[in-house]
Amino acid sequence: MNLDSRVEQALQVINFVERYKELSDKFSLDRTPKEKRLNIITGELIFDVFEDLGYRAKFDGREKFFYIEPIKENGYTFGFHIGIFKGLVELIWSVRDSQNKVILGTPLMEFSRRLISPDYRIMDPVIANYDDFENVMKIAFEMYEDFKQAFMKIATED
């Protein structure tokens, strides 16, 4: 499945592949082997990280992920979901249009495959502690904010 052209352009504008690869390499499986991963998380500490970075988050107990309260901007709704499982941090961005049609709802790990090749893979970041999580999220939020800006600029030019 191809990415929406506005999404693809925005990802290229923010140098997504390079930035996500750098994040993945910095917080890699090699750096954090299984026995050192953060396996048990405390929701309160995770919420503190989000708050320290300026975001309000909630937890979906049924689906087992955290999410940032959706942001509406010029007819688009942006979302950010975060799953943490056995030290792996899955990051998912979403975009919906004014009719609530999903334009994007894909894990970041998939973007590189869709932009480069189905065989190309950048792994999710791996964390050993809450400091790692905060550092991953700081970078991820910077990318998210850059993506939103680039997407809105492209969408308003259409």
C-alpha positions in Angstrom: 0.0 0.0 0.0 1.3 3.4 -1.0 1.5 6.4 1.3 -0.7 9.4 0.6 1.3 11.8 -1.6 1.1 14.6 1.0 2.4 12.3 3.7 5.2 11.0 1.4 6.2 14.6 0.5 6.2 15.7 4.2 8.3 12.7 5.2 10.8 13.5 2.5 10.9 17.2 3.6 11.7 16.3 7.2 14.4 13.7 6.1 12.4 11.1 7.9 14.3 8.0 6.8 17.7 9.4 8.0 16.3 10.7 11.2 14.4 7.5 12.1 17.4 5.4 11.3 19.6 7.6 13.5 17.0 7.1 16.3 16.9 3.4 15.8 20.7 3.1 15.6 21.1 5.1 18.8 18.6 2.9 20.7 19.3 -0.4 19.0 18.9 -4.1 19.8 22.7 -4.4 20.0 22.9 -1.6 22.6 20.1 -3.0 24.7 20.0 -6.8 24.7 16.9 -8.7 26.0 18.2 -9.0 29.6 18.7 -5.2 29.9 15.4 -4.0 28.3 12.7 -2.2 30.3 10.2 -5.0 30.5 7.9 -3.7 33.3 6.7 -0.1 32.9 5.0 2.1 35.4 2.2 4.2 33.8 2.7 7.1 36.2 6.4 7.4 35.2 5.5 7.2 31.5 2.9 10.0 31.9 5.5 12.1 33.7 7.8 11.8 30.7 5.0 13.0 28.4 4.2 15.8 30.7 7.8 16.9 31.0 8.0 17.1 27.2 4.8 19.2 27.1 2.2 16.6 26.0 -0.9 15.2 27.7 -1.2 11.5 27.2 -3.8 8.9 28.0 -3.6 5.1 28.1 -5.9 2.8 26.1 -6.2 -0.3 28.4 -8.0 -2.4 25.8 -5.4 -1.9 23.1 -2.4 -1.5 25.5 -0.9 1.8 24.1 -0.4 5.3 25.2 -1.6 8.2 23.0 -1.3 11.9 22.9 -4.5 13.8 22.8 -5.4 14.4 19.1 -4.6 17.8 17.7 -7.0 19.4 15.2 -5.5 21.8 12.7 -7.1 23.3 9.6 -9.5 20.4 9.1 -7.0 17.7 9.9 -6.6 15.7 13.1 -3.1 14.5 14.1 -2.5 11.6 16.5 0.4 9.9 18.0 0.2 6.5 19.6 3.0 4.8 21.6 3.3 1.2 22.4 5.9 -0.2 24.8 6.4 -4.0 24.8 9.5 -5.7 26.2 11.6 -2.6 25.8 10.5 -2.0 22.2 8.9 1.4 21.5 6.5 1.3 18.7 5.6 4.8 17.4 2.5 5.4 15.3 1.4 8.6 13.7 -2.1 9.2 12.4 -3.7 11.9 10.3 -7.5 12.1 9.5 -9.2 14.6 7.2 -12.3 16.7 8.0 -14.5 13.8 7.1 -12.6 11.6 9.5 -11.1 9.6 6.6 -7.7 8.0 7.6 -4.9 9.5 5.6 -2.2 7.9 7.8 -2.2 5.4 10.6 1.0 3.5 10.3 3.9 2.6 12.6 7.0 4.7 11.8 8.9 1.5 11.3 6.8 0.9 8.1 7.5 4.4 6.5 11.0 3.5 5.3 9.7 0.3 3.6 7.1 2.4 1.8 9.5 5.2 0.9 12.5 3.1 -0.2 11.7 -0.6 -0.7 9.6 -3.4 0.9 12.8 -5.1 1.9 14.3 -2.0 3.7 13.7 -2.1 7.4 14.5 0.3 10.3 13.8 -1.3 13.6 11.8 0.3 16.5 13.9 1.9 19.2 14.7 -0.3 22.2 14.9 1.1 25.8 16.6 0.0 29.0 15.2 2.6 31.3 13.0 5.7 31.6 15.8 8.0 30.7 16.1 6.1 27.4 12.3 6.4 26.9 12.4 10.2 27.5 15.3 10.6 25.0 13.5 8.5 22.4 10.3 10.5 22.9 12.1 13.8 22.8 13.4 13.0 19.3 10.1 11.4 18.2 8.2 14.5 19.2 10.6 16.7 17.3 10.0 14.6 14.2 6.3 14.6 14.8 6.1 18.4 15.1 8.3 18.8 12.0 6.0 16.3 10.1 2.8 18.2 11.1 4.3 21.5 9.9 5.5 20.0 6.6 2.2 18.2 6.1 0.1 21.3 6.7 2.3 23.4 4.4 1.9 20.8 1.6 -1.8 20.2 2.3 -2.6 24.0 2.1 -0.7 24.3 -1.2 -2.9 21.6 -2.9 
